[in-house]
Amino acid sequence: ILEGAYALHPTLRDFYHLKVFYPVGPEEQRRRILLRNGPEGLSAFQAKWIPMENQYIQACHLRSCADLILG
């Protein structure tokens, strides 16, 4: 089992027997980042990392490559 934002990267996904995509809504994502990184970390994630991750998810077609979508 591999998990993480980049586990379904195109260079890796053909090695898996089952590909699962589990999207997290914006409020839950915000709550988790705030708990993990505090208010300053949340600001950095909102300004830089979240937009980059959303772009990656769309550009690499993660939903369509998954065998199963949870949530």
Buried (B, 14 or more C-beta within 10 A) or exposed (E): EEEEEEBBEEEEBEEBEEBBBEEEEEEEBBEEBEEEEEEEBBEEBBEEEBEEBEEBBEEBEBEEBBEEEEE
